[in-house]
Amino acid sequence: METAKPLTLDEALSLAEEHSPQLKAAAAMARGAQASITTASAYPNPEFTTFAGRQYRRLPGAEPGLLQHYSVEQQLELPSVRKSRILTAELGRQSSRFGLDEARLGVRAGVKRAFYLVLRRRAELELARENLRLVEDLRRRIQIQVEVGEAAKLELVRSDAETATAKVLANSAQLRLLNATTSLRTAIGAPMQTEIAPQGSLTPQITLPPWQTLLGAALSGHPLMAQARSEIERAKARLSHEMALRKPQPALRAEYENQPDLGFFRFGVTLPVPVWNKREGPIAEAEAALEHLRATAEMRRLELTAELERAYGQYEVASQQVASFELGVLKEATAAVDAAEAAFRFGERGIIEVLDAQRVLRTVRQDFLTAQYDVQDALINLEQLRAIAPENHP
């Protein structure tokens, strides 16, 4: 059997940074937004027109022969139109960069959740296997007592049932670990030919700052809020562009015509007259889009605040649970198992008391693992909300 390759959290994050399809898609969007600046900065191309024909004599004195016509037209952009168009593209590039940052936060959070879930499932599997060993050892002792007549056969039936249950729990834990490992591979997005064995701890070492500090950091530093502000400025630039387009855009025109008996040049200016279309519709659409983005930014602010409040509350509750387990509950449940087993060996208690004590200890340990994972999950949420810096959450 192939030995599993150790994998640290930093290695998993580095692999995701390099191979994640989500990050590649966001990076491609950023490159496209960069290219849009080149598009917006381009000048309109001149238009060249030519046509030819033949002149026939219909009147006395007219000269028949070849007719040739050439013309060149160059549209002239007003500075306000060009400036607002380029500004819109530049703000789009800025918005796409914030989108890339948001995607990176999401990928990091997904990898961390999957990584710590594997650690949790592996600990649960170890707990289930340990419980199975204890139950099987207890069953062997019960079998010896039954064979020598010191215990009733019913005690062996009960231990057999508990052993079967412990095997089912161990198999279920093994399956959950397999699913968690698969989810980690998917979150990383990197091809891995060998089995992986994440190395780490579920116990965080961090002290959170006050709530208001976290809220200020999240609202000022989260890419979603920065992107919302950038999109508002982009909508303003788009509105300015639509208003600038109301002004007629002139075009210079030069022509040369060659007739059989004469030739001439013409120069002029083409100027559209905004009589029927004054761009009321596009301007109203841009104004509505601006109001929509302002409302969206406020909605994002409220959502981030609510998510931060939930993550902060989850961290506090889960931390208190971890502390209560570490300070007394685990020790008490372990002591109860030791006392029940000692009483069973001296014949003072039956197998039911031992199995109940072991079942309580297993439940307490599972709840302890759940509380530890909840603490990590809350910290991951706080990091994804940009309330705490990544370097403060190992």
Secondary structure, 3 states (H helix, E strand, C coil): CCCCEEEEHHHHHHHHHHHCHHHHHHHHHHHHHHHHHHHHHCCCCCEEEEEEEEECCCCCCCCCEEEEEEEEEEECCCHHHHHHHHHHHHHHHHHHHHHHHHHHHHHHHHHHHHHHHHHHHHHHHHHHHHHHHHHHHHHHHHHHHHHCCCCCHHHHHHHHHHHHHHHHHHHHHHHHHHHHHHHHHHHHCCCCCCCEEEECCCCCCCCCCCHHHHHHHHHHHCHHHHHHHHHHHHHHHHHHHHHHCCCCCCEEEEEEEECCCCEEEEEEEECCCCCCCCCHHHHHHHHHHHHHHHHHHHHHHHHHHHHHHHHHHHHHHHHHHHHHHHHHHHHHHHHHHHHHHHHHHCCCCCHHHHHHHHHHHHHHHHHHHHHHHHHHHHHHHHHHCCCCCHHHCC
